[in-house]
Amino acid sequence: MGEPAIAPGFDAFDALPDPAAILAADGSLLRANPAFRAAFRHWIGPQRPPWGRAPTPAFVDGARRFDATAPDGRHFEWIERQLDDGVRLAVARDVTRLAAAAEEALRAKTTLFATLTHELRTPLNGILGMATLLDMGKLEPSAQSYVSAIKQSGEHLLELITEILDYSRLEAGRIALDSAPFDPEATMQDVAELLSTRAHGKGLEIAVTVRAGAPTQVMGDEGRLRQILFNLAGNAVKFTETGGVVLEVSPRPGGRLRFSVRDTGAGVAPEKQTLIFEEFAQADAGVSRRHGGTGLGLAIVKRLALAMGGEVGLFSKPGYGATFWVELPLAAAADAPAPPSLAGARVAVLTPSQVLAQSMRTIVASLGGAVVERDDHPDVILFDWNANADGESIEAMKRSARAVIALVAQEEREAIELARAAGIVHYTLKPVRRRSLVE
């Protein structure tokens, strides 16, 4: 078999790690390096490649690239470049082998992350446990503040470690989904209550609303939904300085539910919105550096949503906050209880917070009640408790409605006694649960 004249130094051709060959103008084999001979033992003579009769793309600027499948089933990326006199240099990349190697590397990385995070969490949990015991004792104020700082830092570190482990599992496809009946409103309430102390500490309201028609019980993985909502709502609280955060669920066609987290923060620039769910993407690098984090939270949300058969997105305008949403196929459970009802009730909402006011109006409407003004003789007044409220105003409320319900923050339970002392016997804790208004 004749071979074309090869320029001096072309012996490096034999040293190429990928299978490489010199082809004649008609596609027949002229020369092959050792890697090619090992990969294509069935094609050593001068015949054309097994896929030679298959349609192949034309050369563009002297080169072309296409996928090829060998008789043994292996897949290759075939790359050709034209040389002199119609002779072509061909290089084959074994996609099957590369994919297997990548999968093995991913498994190894996942195992490494799992081992490392376990080894990190074990002593960290011990530190947090001891700090909690110290916190329960009688300490000097300065020592108490040191213990609180240890707990806060340790809990933050534990969140980061868990986030890294979750992401590595999702990346490797090692995520198991459960399916059991649960109440989506209760799940949102749990998340809001977990974040309420943090939110109220910043002067923010955090509330939960349920749109009319949303089922009271669905089938799905409650734990993964809670993880999604905690990531979204935690980010909203973290990056919002004034106003508040609202978690909402609304029914969608086809047995789907849309969960949204709306905030009154700075918003997300349009050019960042398409990237924000990607790994390590940041809407504002300066703000993110101040607050810390792995940059994986929203990527985890997206991967979890996709694994559950759903999708994610956001609506935002800089300066006007953002609404992050996830839509999931969560069919109503067969024996779902009827939603609570305020049908026929006239309810007034008294609060200086626009976020809380809007949330409470939505809740009342979803229960079949009518939202009215204070002077329109309401049946119930929902009063955002203010310890500075004067007795005359409270007495006026009690005279104008059959019932006054004080809305009290979770961490301000002493306000319950103050409200009772002022003659308000009904109360509910914020974030408000719908059933608490009916009961």
C-alpha positions as CSV (number, residue, x, y, z in Angstrom):
1,M,0.0,0.0,0.0
2,G,1.5,3.3,-1.0
3,E,1.7,6.1,1.5
4,P,1.8,9.9,0.7
5,A,4.9,11.8,1.2
6,I,4.9,13.0,4.8
7,A,6.9,16.0,5.9
8,P,9.9,15.5,8.1
9,G,9.0,15.3,11.8
10,F,5.6,13.6,11.0
11,D,6.7,10.7,13.3
12,A,4.8,12.7,16.0
13,F,1.7,11.4,14.2
14,D,2.4,8.0,15.7
15,A,2.6,9.5,19.1
16,L,-0.9,11.1,19.1
17,P,-3.0,9.6,21.9
18,D,-6.2,9.7,19.9
19,P,-6.8,7.4,16.9
20,A,-5.5,9.2,13.8
21,A,-5.3,8.2,10.2
22,I,-4.3,9.6,6.7
23,L,-7.1,9.1,4.2
24,A,-6.9,9.2,0.4
25,A,-9.2,11.5,-1.5
26,D,-11.7,8.7,-1.9
27,G,-11.7,8.0,1.8
28,S,-9.6,4.9,1.8
29,L,-7.1,4.3,4.5
30,L,-3.4,5.2,3.7
31,R,-1.8,5.3,7.1
32,A,-2.8,4.8,10.7
33,N,-1.1,5.4,14.1
34,P,-1.0,2.7,16.8
35,A,-4.0,4.2,18.6
36,F,-6.0,3.9,15.4
37,R,-4.9,0.3,14.8
38,A,-5.9,-0.6,18.3
39,A,-9.3,1.1,18.0
40,F,-10.2,-0.1,14.5
41,R,-8.7,-3.6,14.2
42,H,-11.5,-4.4,11.7
43,W,-10.3,-1.6,9.4
44,I,-6.6,-1.9,8.6
45,G,-6.6,-2.5,4.9
46,P,-7.1,0.1,2.2
47,Q,-10.9,-0.1,2.2
48,R,-13.1,2.8,3.1
49,P,-14.4,3.2,6.7
50,P,-17.5,1.2,7.6
51,W,-19.6,4.4,7.7
52,G,-18.1,5.7,4.4
53,R,-21.4,5.3,2.5
54,A,-23.4,7.2,5.1
55,P,-24.1,10.8,4.4
56,T,-21.4,13.1,5.7
57,P,-21.2,16.9,5.9
58,A,-19.3,18.9,3.3
59,F,-15.9,20.4,4.1
60,V,-16.1,24.0,5.4
61,D,-12.8,25.9,5.3
62,G,-11.0,22.6,4.7
63,A,-12.5,20.8,7.7
64,R,-15.5,18.8,8.7
65,R,-16.8,17.0,11.9
66,F,-19.5,14.4,12.3
67,D,-20.6,11.5,14.5
68,A,-19.8,7.9,13.5
69,T,-20.6,4.5,14.9
70,A,-18.3,1.6,14.6
71,P,-19.6,-2.0,13.9
72,D,-19.0,-2.9,17.6
73,G,-21.4,-0.1,18.7
74,R,-18.9,2.4,19.9
75,H,-19.6,6.0,19.1
76,F,-16.9,8.4,17.8
77,E,-16.6,12.0,17.0
78,W,-14.9,12.0,13.6
79,I,-12.8,15.1,12.6
80,E,-11.2,15.5,9.2
81,R,-8.9,18.2,7.8
82,Q,-7.9,18.5,4.2
83,L,-4.1,18.4,3.4
84,D,-2.4,18.6,0.0
85,D,-3.6,16.7,-3.1
86,G,-6.9,15.8,-1.5
87,V,-5.3,13.8,1.3
88,R,-7.1,14.1,4.6
89,L,-6.0,13.8,8.2
90,A,-8.7,12.1,10.4
91,V,-8.8,12.0,14.1
92,A,-11.4,9.9,16.0
93,R,-12.5,10.6,19.6
94,D,-14.1,7.7,21.3
95,V,-17.2,9.3,22.8
96,T,-18.3,6.1,24.4
97,R,-15.1,5.7,26.3
98,L,-15.0,9.4,27.2
99,A,-18.6,9.2,28.5
100,A,-17.8,6.2,30.6
101,A,-14.7,7.9,32.0
102,A,-16.6,11.0,32.8
103,E,-19.3,9.0,34.5
104,E,-16.7,7.1,36.6
105,A,-15.0,10.4,37.5
106,L,-18.4,11.8,38.5
107,R,-19.1,8.8,40.7
108,A,-15.6,9.2,42.3
109,K,-16.3,12.8,42.9
110,T,-19.7,12.1,44.5
111,T,-18.2,9.5,46.7
112,L,-15.4,11.9,47.7
113,F,-17.9,14.7,48.5
114,A,-20.1,12.3,50.5
115,T,-17.1,11.1,52.6
116,L,-15.7,14.6,53.1
117,T,-19.0,16.1,54.1
118,H,-19.7,13.2,56.5
119,E,-16.3,13.7,58.1
120,L,-16.9,17.4,58.4
121,R,-20.4,17.2,59.7
122,T,-19.6,14.7,62.5
123,P,-17.3,17.0,64.5
124,L,-19.3,20.1,63.5
125,N,-22.5,18.5,65.0
126,G,-20.5,17.9,68.2
127,I,-19.5,21.5,68.3
128,L,-23.0,22.7,67.8
129,G,-24.3,20.3,70.4
130,M,-21.9,21.5,73.0
131,A,-22.6,25.1,72.1
132,T,-26.3,24.4,72.6
133,L,-25.7,23.0,76.1
134,L,-23.6,26.0,77.0
135,D,-26.3,28.3,75.7
136,M,-28.8,26.6,78.1
137,G,-26.7,27.4,81.1
138,K,-26.3,30.7,83.1
139,L,-23.5,32.6,81.4
140,E,-22.2,36.1,81.6
141,P,-23.6,38.4,78.9
142,S,-20.2,38.4,77.1
143,A,-19.9,34.6,77.2
144,Q,-23.5,34.3,76.0
145,S,-22.7,36.4,73.0
146,Y,-19.6,34.3,72.2
147,V,-21.7,31.1,72.4
148,S,-24.4,32.6,70.1
149,A,-21.7,33.5,67.6
150,I,-20.3,30.0,67.7
151,K,-23.8,28.5,67.1
152,Q,-24.6,30.9,64.3
153,S,-21.3,30.3,62.5
154,G,-21.5,26.6,62.9
155,E,-25.1,26.5,61.6
156,H,-24.1,28.5,58.6
157,L,-21.1,26.2,57.9
158,L,-23.5,23.2,58.3
159,E,-25.8,24.7,55.7
160,L,-22.9,25.1,53.2
161,I,-21.7,21.6,53.7
162,T,-25.2,20.2,53.2
163,E,-25.6,22.3,50.1
164,I,-22.4,20.9,48.5
165,L,-23.4,17.3,49.3
166,D,-26.9,17.9,47.8
167,Y,-25.5,19.3,44.7
168,S,-23.0,16.5,44.2
169,R,-25.8,14.0,44.6
170,L,-28.0,15.8,42.1
171,E,-25.2,16.1,39.6
172,A,-24.6,12.4,39.8
173,G,-28.3,11.6,39.4
174,R,-28.4,10.0,42.9
175,I,-31.6,11.6,44.1
176,A,-34.5,9.4,45.4
177,L,-37.9,10.9,45.3
178,D,-40.7,10.0,47.7
179,S,-44.5,10.1,47.0
180,A,-46.8,10.6,49.9
181,P,-49.8,12.8,50.7
182,F,-49.0,16.2,52.3
183,D,-50.5,19.6,52.8
184,P,-48.7,22.2,50.6
185,E,-49.9,25.1,52.7
186,A,-48.5,23.5,55.9
187,T,-45.1,22.9,54.1
188,M,-45.0,26.6,53.2
189,Q,-45.9,27.6,56.7
190,D,-43.1,25.4,58.1
191,V,-40.6,27.2,55.9
192,A,-42.0,30.6,56.7
193,E,-41.8,29.9,60.5
194,L,-38.3,28.7,60.2
195,L,-37.3,32.0,58.6
196,S,-39.6,34.3,60.6
197,T,-37.1,35.1,63.3
198,R,-34.5,36.0,60.7
199,A,-37.0,38.1,58.8
200,H,-38.5,39.9,61.7
201,G,-35.0,40.6,63.0
202,K,-34.4,42.6,59.8
203,G,-37.8,44.4,60.1
204,L,-39.3,42.3,57.3
205,E,-42.7,40.6,57.2
206,I,-42.9,37.0,55.9
207,A,-46.3,35.6,55.0
208,V,-48.0,32.7,53.3
209,T,-50.9,32.9,50.9
210,V,-53.0,30.2,49.1
211,R,-54.9,31.0,46.0
212,A,-58.5,29.7,45.7
213,G,-58.7,26.3,44.1
214,A,-55.3,25.0,45.4
215,P,-55.8,21.5,46.9
216,T,-55.4,21.0,50.6
217,Q,-53.5,17.7,50.1
218,V,-51.4,16.5,47.2
219,M,-49.2,13.5,46.4
220,G,-45.5,14.1,46.1
221,D,-42.1,14.6,47.9
222,E,-42.8,17.1,50.6
223,G,-39.1,17.0,51.8
224,R,-37.8,18.1,48.4
225,L,-40.5,20.8,48.1
226,R,-39.5,22.1,51.5
227,Q,-35.9,22.2,50.4
228,I,-36.8,24.1,47.3
229,L,-38.9,26.7,49.1
230,F,-36.4,27.1,51.9
231,N,-33.7,27.9,49.4
232,L,-35.9,30.4,47.5
233,A,-37.4,32.0,50.7
234,G,-34.0,32.0,52.5
235,N,-32.5,33.9,49.5
236,A,-35.4,36.4,49.5
237,V,-34.9,37.2,53.2
238,K,-31.2,37.4,52.8
239,F,-31.3,39.9,49.9
240,T,-34.3,42.0,51.0
241,E,-33.7,45.0,53.3
242,T,-37.2,46.5,53.6
243,G,-40.7,45.3,53.0
244,G,-41.1,41.6,53.1
245,V,-41.4,38.1,51.6
246,V,-44.5,36.2,50.5
247,L,-44.7,32.5,49.8
248,E,-47.7,31.6,47.6
249,V,-49.3,28.5,46.0
250,S,-51.7,28.7,43.1
251,P,-53.3,26.0,41.0
252,R,-52.3,25.5,37.3
253,P,-53.8,23.5,34.5
254,G,-53.0,19.8,34.2
255,G,-52.8,19.0,37.9
256,R,-49.8,21.3,38.5
257,L,-49.1,23.7,41.3
258,R,-47.1,26.9,41.1
259,F,-45.2,27.9,44.3
260,S,-43.8,31.4,44.2
261,V,-41.6,33.4,46.5
262,R,-42.1,37.2,46.1
263,D,-39.8,39.8,47.7
264,T,-39.4,43.5,47.8
265,G,-35.7,43.5,47.3
266,A,-33.5,45.1,44.7
267,G,-34.6,42.8,41.9
268,V,-32.5,41.0,39.3
269,A,-31.0,42.7,36.2
270,P,-32.4,41.4,32.9
271,E,-29.0,40.2,31.7
272,K,-28.6,38.1,34.9
273,Q,-32.0,36.4,34.8
274,T,-31.1,33.7,32.2
275,L,-28.0,32.7,34.2
276,I,-29.1,32.9,37.8
277,F,-30.1,29.3,38.0
278,E,-26.7,28.1,36.8
279,E,-23.9,26.9,39.1
280,F,-22.0,29.7,40.9
281,A,-24.0,32.4,39.1
282,Q,-24.7,35.6,41.1
283,A,-27.1,38.4,40.5
284,D,-24.9,40.8,42.4
285,A,-21.4,39.6,43.2
286,G,-20.8,42.4,45.8
287,V,-24.0,41.6,47.7
288,S,-23.3,37.9,47.5
289,R,-19.8,38.3,48.9
290,R,-21.3,40.2,51.9
291,H,-23.8,37.5,52.6
292,G,-21.7,34.5,51.8
293,G,-22.9,31.2,50.3
294,T,-21.7,28.5,47.8
295,G,-23.6,29.9,44.8
296,L,-25.3,26.5,44.4
297,G,-28.6,27.2,46.0
298,L,-30.6,28.1,42.9
299,A,-28.8,25.5,40.8
300,I,-30.0,22.9,43.4
301,V,-33.5,24.3,43.1
302,K,-33.5,23.9,39.4
303,R,-32.1,20.4,39.4
304,L,-34.6,19.3,42.1
305,A,-37.5,20.8,40.1
306,L,-36.4,19.1,36.9
307,A,-36.0,15.8,38.8
308,M,-39.6,16.2,40.1
309,G,-40.9,16.8,36.5
310,G,-41.3,20.5,37.0
311,E,-39.7,23.8,35.9
312,V,-38.5,27.1,37.5
313,G,-38.4,30.7,36.5
314,L,-38.5,34.3,37.8
315,F,-40.1,37.6,37.1
316,S,-38.2,40.7,38.1
317,K,-37.6,44.3,37.5
318,P,-34.6,46.1,39.1
319,G,-35.8,48.2,42.0
320,Y,-39.1,46.4,42.2
321,G,-38.2,43.1,43.8
322,A,-38.4,39.6,42.3
323,T,-40.7,36.6,42.1
324,F,-39.1,33.2,41.9
325,W,-41.4,30.3,41.0
326,V,-41.4,26.6,40.7
327,E,-44.2,24.6,39.0
328,L,-44.6,21.0,39.8
329,P,-46.9,18.1,38.9
330,L,-48.6,17.5,42.2
331,A,-52.0,15.9,41.8
332,A,-54.6,16.3,44.6
333,A,-54.8,13.4,46.9
334,A,-58.0,11.3,46.6
335,D,-59.1,11.9,50.2
336,A,-58.1,15.6,50.4
337,P,-60.1,17.4,53.1
338,A,-62.2,20.4,52.2
339,P,-60.4,23.8,52.6
340,P,-61.3,26.0,55.6
341,S,-64.0,28.5,54.9
342,L,-64.9,32.1,55.9
343,A,-67.8,32.2,53.5
344,G,-70.0,35.2,54.2
345,A,-67.6,36.8,56.7
346,R,-66.7,40.4,56.4
347,V,-63.0,41.0,57.4
348,A,-61.0,44.1,57.9
349,V,-57.2,44.1,57.9
350,L,-55.4,46.7,60.0
351,T,-51.6,46.8,59.5
352,P,-49.0,49.4,58.4
353,S,-47.2,46.7,56.3
354,Q,-48.3,46.6,52.7
355,V,-46.8,43.1,52.4
356,L,-48.8,41.7,55.3
357,A,-52.0,43.6,54.2
358,Q,-51.8,42.1,50.7
359,S,-51.1,38.7,52.1
360,M,-54.0,38.8,54.5
361,R,-56.5,40.0,51.9
362,T,-55.5,37.1,49.6
363,I,-55.9,34.7,52.5
364,V,-59.4,36.0,53.3
365,A,-60.5,35.9,49.6
366,S,-59.2,32.4,49.2
367,L,-61.4,31.3,52.2
368,G,-64.5,32.9,50.6
369,G,-64.6,36.0,52.9
370,A,-65.0,39.6,51.9
371,V,-62.4,42.2,52.7
372,V,-63.9,45.5,53.9
373,E,-62.7,48.7,55.5
374,R,-62.7,49.2,59.2
375,D,-65.7,51.6,59.1
376,D,-67.8,49.2,57.1
377,H,-68.9,47.2,60.2
378,P,-66.7,44.1,59.7
379,D,-67.4,40.8,61.4
380,V,-63.7,40.3,62.2
381,I,-60.8,42.7,62.4
382,L,-57.3,41.3,61.9
383,F,-55.1,43.7,63.9
384,D,-51.3,43.6,63.5
385,W,-50.4,43.9,67.2
386,N,-48.7,47.1,68.2
387,A,-47.8,47.5,71.9
388,N,-48.1,51.2,71.5
389,A,-51.7,51.0,70.4
390,D,-53.8,53.2,72.7
391,G,-56.7,51.8,74.7
392,E,-59.2,54.0,73.0
393,S,-58.4,52.6,69.5
394,I,-58.6,49.1,70.8
395,E,-62.0,49.7,72.4
396,A,-63.2,51.3,69.1
397,M,-62.1,48.1,67.3
398,K,-63.9,45.9,69.8
399,R,-67.1,47.9,69.4
400,S,-67.1,47.9,65.6
401,A,-66.5,44.1,65.1
402,R,-67.8,40.9,66.6
403,A,-64.2,39.7,67.0
404,V,-60.7,41.2,67.0
405,I,-57.8,38.9,66.2
406,A,-54.3,40.1,67.1
407,L,-51.5,39.1,64.7
408,V,-48.4,38.5,66.8
409,A,-44.8,37.7,65.7
410,Q,-43.5,34.2,66.7
411,E,-40.7,35.8,68.7
412,E,-42.9,38.3,70.5
413,R,-45.1,35.9,72.4
414,E,-45.1,38.2,75.4
415,A,-47.3,40.5,73.3
416,I,-50.1,37.9,73.7
417,E,-50.4,38.8,77.4
418,L,-50.4,42.5,76.5
419,A,-53.1,42.0,74.0
420,R,-55.2,40.0,76.5
421,A,-54.7,42.7,79.1
422,A,-56.0,45.2,76.5
423,G,-59.1,43.0,76.1
424,I,-58.2,41.2,72.8
425,V,-58.7,37.5,73.6
426,H,-58.1,36.1,70.2
427,Y,-54.7,35.9,68.6
428,T,-52.7,34.1,65.9
429,L,-49.0,33.9,65.3
430,K,-47.3,35.2,62.2
431,P,-46.9,33.9,59.6
432,V,-50.6,33.4,59.7
433,R,-52.1,29.9,59.0
434,R,-55.4,30.0,57.2
435,R,-57.0,27.5,59.6
436,S,-56.1,29.7,62.6
437,L,-58.5,32.4,61.3
438,V,-61.4,29.9,61.1
439,E,-60.8,28.1,64.3
